[in-house]
């Protein structure tokens, strides 16, 4: 078989903020319904129900001094060091995010210059041929960045690409909306490099879909649930949780299956599914539904690593952070060995779904 160029991951890095916010920290919050009326249940009931549905017990928030571009840079540094490459050899820097740089006191988005350009500056890369740009694609942004990087490499336009997912969702969360307890901050990064091989390795297939016609507004920006004239002009991220849950169950397993079927790979030949840490209960249901599509009742042990219970949902950062923790041996008993087939999958605002099949 003649050799081909494939995209392989040679380095990973992540930044997990130091501030731990536990569920009990929300006991004193004033929660409101969408219509502006106070939630009738007491906060202990609200928190207990939230934990039951999402499995989240705590999440991480960035310190006030850091921006999204800062934590993206922290993760990037680690990935470059882990890959052992010269940063000046990078052909592209792709940064997935959704809200740019925001501060603790202002939700006004700062995206000029792009987060990727800021990261390139912080890395002190002088090479003008290193092209830096941002990708806004909802929670699946990092996965989509990897897919774009793969296209560059397979087309011969790049040999080394840095792909980052970074977000500070704590700064665009409505403190009066129960759903905001799901959100977290963080950053994850990977180095993708070209490698010639006679057998398929690295990214061997992928699939993306966008369902905007019916579902574009399941994640959108809106006013605080607390009707306060002083903050009437501020907008926060809002989620139609029930509809999103159902949409994900109906479409994510099918999208993953279509990608695997295209490659003639059976789930029994897959070692791990690294899925966006959106909601613990939802991710479990997606996994169950995927295996049902193949009429498999028993799911292999340790098939789907999870971090959401301790790290929350950091949007574009969840999947690369999950990968980095596994690669560094910080999420036992999970590990990835040479020859393992891994699936990356995500779902989020847009609505977008994407999946990558990767041969380690």
CORVEN-V612977 format. One record per backbone hydrogen bond with DSSP energy under -0.5 kcal/mol. NH is the residue of the N-H (numbers start at 1). CO is the residue of the C=O. If there is no record, write none. Layout:
# CORVEN-V612977
nh: {NH & NH}
co: {CO & CO}
This chain:
# CORVEN-V612977
nh: {4 & 6 & 6 & 8 & 8 & 10 & 10 & 11 & 13 & 15 & 17 & 19 & 20 & 21 & 21 & 22 & 23 & 25 & 26 & 27 & 29 & 31 & 32 & 33 & 36 & 39 & 46 & 47 & 48 & 49 & 50 & 51 & 52 & 53 & 54 & 55 & 57 & 58 & 59 & 60 & 61 & 66 & 71 & 72 & 73 & 74 & 75 & 76 & 77 & 78 & 79 & 80 & 81 & 82 & 83 & 84 & 85 & 87 & 89 & 90 & 91 & 92 & 93 & 94 & 95 & 95 & 96 & 96 & 97 & 101 & 102 & 103 & 110 & 111 & 118 & 119 & 120 & 121 & 122 & 123 & 124 & 125 & 126 & 130 & 131 & 131 & 133 & 135 & 137 & 140 & 141 & 142 & 144 & 145 & 146 & 147 & 148 & 149 & 150 & 151 & 152 & 153 & 154 & 155 & 156 & 157 & 158 & 161 & 162 & 163 & 163 & 164 & 165 & 166 & 167 & 169 & 171 & 172 & 175 & 177 & 178 & 180 & 181 & 182 & 183 & 184 & 185 & 186 & 187 & 188 & 189 & 190 & 191 & 192 & 192 & 193 & 194 & 195 & 197 & 202 & 203 & 204 & 204 & 205 & 207 & 209 & 211 & 215 & 216 & 218 & 220 & 222 & 227 & 228 & 231 & 232 & 234 & 236 & 237 & 238 & 240 & 241 & 244 & 245 & 246 & 247 & 248 & 249 & 250 & 251 & 252 & 253 & 255 & 256 & 257 & 258 & 259 & 260 & 261 & 262 & 263 & 264 & 265 & 269 & 270 & 271 & 272 & 273 & 274 & 274 & 275 & 276 & 278 & 280 & 281 & 283 & 284 & 285 & 286 & 287 & 288 & 289 & 290 & 291 & 292 & 293 & 294 & 294 & 295 & 296 & 297 & 299 & 303 & 305 & 310 & 311 & 312 & 313 & 314 & 317 & 318 & 320 & 321 & 322 & 323 & 324 & 325 & 326 & 327 & 328 & 329 & 330 & 331 & 334 & 340 & 342 & 342 & 343 & 344 & 345 & 346 & 348 & 351 & 352 & 353 & 354 & 355 & 356 & 357 & 358 & 358 & 359 & 360 & 360}
co: {197 & 4 & 195 & 6 & 193 & 8 & 191 & 191 & 189 & 187 & 15 & 61 & 18 & 19 & 59 & 20 & 57 & 22 & 23 & 24 & 26 & 29 & 176 & 37 & 33 & 31 & 42 & 43 & 44 & 45 & 46 & 47 & 48 & 49 & 50 & 51 & 309 & 309 & 21 & 311 & 19 & 63 & 67 & 68 & 69 & 70 & 71 & 72 & 73 & 74 & 75 & 76 & 77 & 78 & 79 & 80 & 80 & 85 & 86 & 87 & 160 & 160 & 131 & 162 & 93 & 133 & 94 & 164 & 135 & 110 & 100 & 106 & 101 & 109 & 114 & 115 & 116 & 117 & 118 & 119 & 121 & 120 & 124 & 127 & 91 & 129 & 93 & 95 & 135 & 137 & 138 & 139 & 140 & 141 & 142 & 143 & 144 & 145 & 146 & 147 & 148 & 149 & 150 & 151 & 153 & 152 & 152 & 192 & 92 & 161 & 190 & 94 & 188 & 96 & 186 & 184 & 168 & 169 & 173 & 174 & 176 & 177 & 178 & 179 & 180 & 313 & 60 & 167 & 15 & 165 & 13 & 163 & 11 & 161 & 190 & 8 & 159 & 6 & 4 & 359 & 7 & 202 & 357 & 357 & 355 & 353 & 351 & 211 & 212 & 215 & 238 & 236 & 225 & 226 & 228 & 229 & 231 & 222 & 172 & 220 & 218 & 239 & 240 & 241 & 242 & 243 & 244 & 245 & 246 & 247 & 248 & 248 & 251 & 252 & 253 & 254 & 255 & 256 & 257 & 258 & 259 & 261 & 260 & 266 & 267 & 341 & 341 & 303 & 272 & 343 & 273 & 345 & 276 & 54 & 53 & 279 & 280 & 281 & 282 & 283 & 284 & 285 & 286 & 287 & 288 & 289 & 290 & 291 & 292 & 291 & 295 & 297 & 300 & 303 & 307 & 307 & 308 & 182 & 312 & 314 & 315 & 316 & 317 & 318 & 319 & 320 & 321 & 322 & 323 & 324 & 326 & 325 & 325 & 331 & 337 & 340 & 358 & 272 & 356 & 274 & 354 & 352 & 348 & 348 & 209 & 346 & 207 & 344 & 205 & 342 & 356 & 202 & 340 & 358}
